[in-house]
Amino acid sequence: MTTGLFYHSDCKDHITPEGHPEASARLSAVLGSLHGAAFKDLIRIPAEAADQDKLALVHSADHIQRVLDHVPEEGHYSLDADTHLSPGSLQAALTAVGATCQAIDQVMAGQLDNAFCAIRPPGHHAEPNRAMGFCLFNNVAIGALYARKKHFRHRVAILDFDVHHGNGTQAVVAGHKGLFYGSTHQSPLYPGTGHLHDQGAGVIVNAPLAAGSGSRAFRKSYTDRIFPALRDFDPDFILISAGFDGHAMDPLADFNLTEDDFFWVTEEIKQIAEKQCKGRLVSCLEGGYNLDVLGESVASHVSALMR
C-alpha cells in the first residue's frame, strides 16, 4: 500500500494554555513514532493551508467570523472553558483542514492508496455554529462535503473511534443525505451526545459503551453493529476520525483499549474500503493525550494503513 503522511509545523503553532491536554507536544509524539525501517516507505507530504471558503462547506459565516475576530495578537482568547485561540491558531486550523482536503485529492487522483493527517487542532466536536471541545473547525466533516463537491463522491462514510462522541460530525451528517457516521465512544462522557437510536438525514450508527469497556466490547460494537451498516451504506469514500484517547493509559476517559485494538479497527476499515471503494481512505488525528502511548498508538494505526 502507498500511504501518505500529511503534516506541517504550522499545526504546532496552535498554543494552548499551560497544562492543557491538547498541546503541541502531541504532534511531536506522533511524528517521533513514525520513523525507522517500518516507516521508510511512508510518503511524507507537506500540508498546505486551506482557503477560508472550504470552512463554509460546514460552518456558518457567524462561526467563522467569530474565530477570525478573536485570534489574539499575543496570549490567549478563550472561546469556551476548553477551547482557546492563540496567535497561530487560525493558520494551524486552516492547515488541518487543508491537509484533509489535500489528502482526499491525492487519494482520488490515485497518487496514494490512503493517508494519515497528523494535524491539530482536532475537529470532531466543532459544530456548524460553534467551536467546542478543543476543536475550532470540523476537519473530517469538511473533508466529507469536499469529497462530495469536488470529486462527486455521493456516499461518504466517517468512522470515529475517539473515546468522546463526535457531536459536531454527527450534527453535519444529520443534515445531509449521502453521509454516514459510525462512532464508538464512552457514555456517559463529554459531550453527552451519541445515543444508540439517534437518526438524521444521513446514516448515524452510534455504539455507546460504558466506562471500563475494553477490547471485546469495542470490537463487538464494530463487527455486530457499525460494520454491517457501513457495508449496507456502500461508501464511495471513507474518512476516519482517529482518536487514541480510548487507550487504557489515557487520562481523559476510562476505556481499556491497547495499540492492538487501534491496529485491528484500522485494518478492518481498510479491508472494507478495499472491497467497496477501491481502498479510498483518509484518516485524521483527533484525540489522544498520554504522550507515552499516543505515539505507539498512532504507529499501530499507520502500520495497518501501510500493510
C-alpha positions as CSV (number, residue, x, y, z in Angstrom):
1,M,0.0,0.0,0.0
2,T,1.1,3.6,-0.7
3,T,0.3,5.6,2.3
4,G,0.8,9.4,2.7
5,L,1.6,11.3,5.8
6,F,0.4,14.9,5.7
7,Y,1.9,17.3,8.2
8,H,3.1,20.9,8.6
9,S,4.8,22.6,11.5
10,D,2.1,25.3,11.5
11,C,-0.1,22.8,13.3
12,K,2.2,23.1,16.3
13,D,1.6,26.9,16.4
14,H,-1.8,26.5,18.0
15,I,-0.6,27.1,21.5
16,T,-3.0,26.2,24.4
17,P,-2.6,27.4,28.0
18,E,-0.1,25.7,30.2
19,G,-1.3,22.3,31.4
20,H,-4.0,21.9,28.7
21,P,-4.1,18.3,27.4
22,E,-4.4,19.3,23.7
23,A,-0.8,20.6,23.4
24,S,1.7,20.9,20.6
25,A,3.8,18.1,22.2
26,R,1.1,15.7,20.9
27,L,2.4,16.1,17.4
28,S,6.0,15.7,18.5
29,A,5.0,12.3,20.0
30,V,3.1,11.3,16.9
31,L,5.8,12.3,14.4
32,G,8.5,10.8,16.5
33,S,6.8,7.4,16.3
34,L,6.7,7.3,12.5
35,H,10.4,6.8,11.8
36,G,12.7,3.8,11.4
37,A,12.6,0.9,9.0
38,A,8.9,0.2,9.5
39,F,8.0,3.6,8.1
40,K,10.7,4.0,5.4
41,D,8.0,3.7,2.6
42,L,5.6,6.3,4.2
43,I,5.3,9.2,1.8
44,R,5.8,12.4,3.7
45,I,3.9,15.4,2.2
46,P,3.9,19.0,3.5
47,A,0.4,20.0,4.3
48,E,-1.0,23.2,2.7
49,A,-3.4,25.6,4.4
50,A,-7.0,25.6,3.1
51,D,-8.7,28.8,1.9
52,Q,-11.4,30.1,4.1
53,D,-14.1,29.1,1.5
54,K,-13.7,25.5,2.5
55,L,-14.7,26.2,6.0
56,A,-18.1,27.3,4.7
57,L,-18.8,23.8,3.4
58,V,-19.7,23.1,7.1
59,H,-19.6,26.2,9.2
60,S,-21.8,29.2,9.4
61,A,-20.5,32.7,8.5
62,D,-21.1,33.8,12.1
63,H,-18.9,31.0,13.5
64,I,-16.1,31.6,11.0
65,Q,-16.2,35.3,11.7
66,R,-16.2,34.8,15.4
67,V,-13.0,32.8,15.2
68,L,-11.4,35.3,12.8
69,D,-12.3,38.2,15.1
70,H,-10.9,36.7,18.2
71,V,-7.5,35.4,17.2
72,P,-5.2,37.4,19.6
73,E,-2.0,39.2,18.7
74,E,-0.5,37.6,21.8
75,G,-1.5,35.3,24.7
76,H,-4.9,33.5,24.5
77,Y,-8.5,34.1,23.9
78,S,-11.0,31.6,25.3
79,L,-13.9,30.6,23.1
80,D,-15.1,28.4,26.0
81,A,-13.6,26.8,29.1
82,D,-11.8,24.2,27.0
83,T,-11.3,25.8,23.6
84,H,-8.7,28.6,23.1
85,L,-7.1,30.7,20.5
86,S,-3.5,31.8,20.2
87,P,-1.8,33.9,17.5
88,G,-1.0,30.8,15.4
89,S,-4.4,29.1,15.9
90,L,-6.1,30.2,12.7
91,Q,-3.1,29.1,10.5
92,A,-3.0,25.8,12.3
93,A,-6.7,25.2,11.8
94,L,-6.6,26.1,8.2
95,T,-3.6,23.8,7.7
96,A,-5.5,21.0,9.4
97,V,-8.4,21.5,7.0
98,G,-6.1,21.8,4.1
99,A,-4.2,18.6,4.9
100,T,-7.5,16.7,5.0
101,C,-8.6,18.1,1.6
102,Q,-5.2,17.6,0.1
103,A,-5.1,14.0,1.2
104,I,-8.5,13.4,-0.4
105,D,-7.3,15.0,-3.6
106,Q,-4.2,12.7,-3.8
107,V,-6.1,9.6,-2.9
108,M,-8.8,10.4,-5.5
109,A,-6.0,11.0,-8.1
110,G,-4.5,7.6,-7.4
111,Q,-1.3,9.1,-6.2
112,L,-1.8,7.4,-2.8
113,D,-3.9,4.5,-1.7
114,N,-4.7,6.1,1.7
115,A,-3.3,8.7,4.0
116,F,-2.9,9.8,7.6
117,C,-3.1,13.5,8.5
118,A,-1.1,14.4,11.6
119,I,-3.0,17.6,12.4
120,R,-4.2,19.8,15.2
121,P,-6.4,21.3,16.5
122,P,-8.7,18.3,16.3
123,G,-12.1,18.8,14.8
124,H,-14.9,16.3,15.6
125,H,-16.5,18.4,18.4
126,A,-16.8,21.6,16.2
127,E,-20.4,22.1,15.3
128,P,-21.6,24.1,12.3
129,N,-22.2,27.1,14.5
130,R,-19.6,26.9,17.3
131,A,-16.2,25.7,18.4
132,M,-16.0,23.4,21.4
133,G,-14.1,20.6,23.0
134,F,-10.6,21.7,21.8
135,C,-12.0,21.9,18.2
136,L,-12.2,25.1,16.0
137,F,-13.3,23.6,12.7
138,N,-14.5,20.1,11.8
139,N,-11.8,18.7,9.7
140,V,-13.4,15.4,8.7
141,A,-16.9,16.8,8.1
142,I,-15.4,19.5,5.8
143,G,-13.5,16.7,4.1
144,A,-16.6,14.7,3.6
145,L,-18.5,17.5,2.0
146,Y,-15.4,18.5,0.0
147,A,-15.2,14.9,-1.4
148,R,-18.8,15.1,-2.5
149,K,-18.5,18.6,-4.0
150,K,-15.1,18.3,-5.8
151,H,-14.9,14.6,-6.5
152,F,-18.6,13.7,-6.8
153,R,-18.4,11.0,-4.1
154,H,-22.1,10.6,-3.4
155,R,-21.7,8.3,-0.3
156,V,-19.0,9.3,2.1
157,A,-18.6,7.5,5.4
158,I,-16.9,8.7,8.6
159,L,-15.8,6.2,11.2
160,D,-14.9,7.7,14.6
161,F,-13.1,5.7,17.3
162,D,-12.2,8.6,19.6
163,V,-13.4,7.9,23.1
164,H,-15.5,11.0,23.0
165,H,-18.5,11.2,20.7
166,G,-18.1,13.5,17.7
167,N,-21.2,15.7,18.3
168,G,-20.1,18.1,15.6
169,T,-19.6,15.5,13.0
170,Q,-23.0,13.9,13.8
171,A,-24.7,17.3,13.5
172,V,-23.3,17.6,10.0
173,V,-24.3,14.1,9.0
174,A,-27.7,14.5,10.4
175,G,-28.3,17.3,7.9
176,H,-27.0,15.6,4.8
177,K,-28.3,12.6,2.9
178,G,-25.5,10.5,1.5
179,L,-23.3,10.7,4.6
180,F,-22.6,8.0,7.2
181,Y,-21.3,8.4,10.7
182,G,-20.4,5.4,12.9
183,S,-18.9,6.0,16.4
184,T,-17.8,4.0,19.3
185,H,-17.4,6.2,22.4
186,Q,-17.6,6.1,26.2
187,S,-21.0,7.0,27.6
188,P,-21.7,8.9,29.7
189,L,-18.9,11.2,29.0
190,Y,-18.3,14.6,27.4
191,P,-20.0,15.9,25.3
192,G,-23.1,13.9,26.4
193,T,-24.3,13.1,22.9
194,G,-24.2,9.9,20.7
195,H,-27.2,8.0,21.8
196,L,-28.0,4.5,20.5
197,H,-31.0,5.4,18.4
198,D,-30.0,8.8,17.0
199,Q,-31.2,9.4,13.5
200,G,-30.9,12.1,10.8
201,A,-30.9,12.7,7.1
202,G,-27.6,10.8,6.8
203,V,-27.0,7.4,8.4
204,I,-26.0,7.6,12.0
205,V,-24.8,4.4,13.9
206,N,-23.7,5.1,17.4
207,A,-22.3,2.4,19.7
208,P,-22.0,4.0,23.2
209,L,-20.0,1.9,25.6
210,A,-19.8,2.0,29.4
211,A,-16.7,3.2,31.3
212,G,-14.2,0.4,31.7
213,S,-15.0,-1.2,28.3
214,G,-12.1,-2.9,26.7
215,S,-11.2,-4.8,23.5
216,R,-14.0,-7.3,23.5
217,A,-16.8,-4.7,23.7
218,F,-15.1,-2.3,21.4
219,R,-14.5,-4.9,18.6
220,K,-18.0,-6.4,19.0
221,S,-19.6,-3.0,18.5
222,Y,-17.9,-2.8,15.1
223,T,-18.4,-6.3,14.0
224,D,-22.0,-6.6,15.1
225,R,-23.3,-3.0,14.6
226,I,-21.2,-0.5,12.7
227,F,-19.5,-2.6,10.0
228,P,-22.7,-4.3,8.8
229,A,-24.3,-0.8,8.5
230,L,-21.3,0.5,6.7
231,R,-21.3,-2.3,4.2
232,D,-25.0,-1.7,3.5
233,F,-24.3,2.0,3.0
234,D,-21.8,1.0,0.3
235,P,-19.4,4.0,0.6
236,D,-17.6,5.8,-2.2
237,F,-15.0,7.2,0.2
238,I,-14.1,6.6,3.9
239,L,-12.7,9.1,6.4
240,I,-11.5,8.2,9.9
241,S,-11.7,10.4,13.0
242,A,-8.7,8.7,14.6
243,G,-8.7,9.5,18.3
244,F,-6.5,7.4,20.6
245,D,-7.8,8.6,24.0
246,G,-9.6,5.2,24.4
247,H,-6.2,3.8,25.4
248,A,-6.2,2.3,28.9
249,M,-3.5,4.9,29.9
250,D,-5.2,8.0,28.6
251,P,-6.1,10.5,31.4
252,L,-9.3,11.9,29.9
253,A,-11.5,8.8,29.8
254,D,-11.9,5.3,31.2
255,F,-11.6,2.8,28.3
256,N,-9.2,-0.1,28.4
257,L,-8.0,-0.3,24.8
258,T,-4.5,-1.1,23.6
259,E,-2.4,-0.4,20.5
260,D,-3.6,-3.8,19.1
261,D,-7.2,-2.5,19.1
262,F,-6.3,0.5,17.1
263,F,-4.4,-1.7,14.6
264,W,-7.4,-4.1,14.4
265,V,-10.1,-1.5,13.8
266,T,-7.9,0.3,11.2
267,E,-7.2,-3.0,9.3
268,E,-10.9,-3.8,9.3
269,I,-11.9,-0.4,8.0
270,K,-9.2,-0.6,5.3
271,Q,-10.5,-4.0,4.2
272,I,-14.0,-2.6,3.8
273,A,-12.6,0.3,1.8
274,E,-10.6,-2.0,-0.5
275,K,-13.8,-4.1,-1.2
276,Q,-16.3,-1.2,-1.5
277,C,-14.5,2.0,-2.6
278,K,-11.1,1.0,-4.2
279,G,-9.3,1.5,-0.9
280,R,-10.1,5.2,-0.8
281,L,-9.4,6.1,2.8
282,V,-8.1,9.2,4.7
283,S,-7.6,9.3,8.5
284,C,-7.3,12.4,10.6
285,L,-5.9,12.7,14.1
286,E,-8.4,13.6,16.8
287,G,-7.7,12.9,20.5
288,G,-5.1,11.1,22.5
289,Y,-3.5,12.8,25.5
290,N,-1.0,10.4,27.1
291,L,2.2,11.2,25.2
292,D,3.8,8.0,26.3
293,V,1.3,5.9,24.4
294,L,0.0,8.3,21.8
295,G,2.9,7.7,19.5
296,E,2.7,3.9,19.9
297,S,-1.0,4.0,19.1
298,V,-0.5,6.1,16.0
299,A,2.3,3.9,14.9
300,S,-0.1,0.9,15.1
301,H,-2.7,2.8,13.2
302,V,-0.4,3.9,10.4
303,S,1.2,0.4,10.2
304,A,-2.3,-1.0,9.5
305,L,-2.8,1.6,6.7
306,M,0.5,0.7,5.1
307,R,0.0,-3.1,5.3
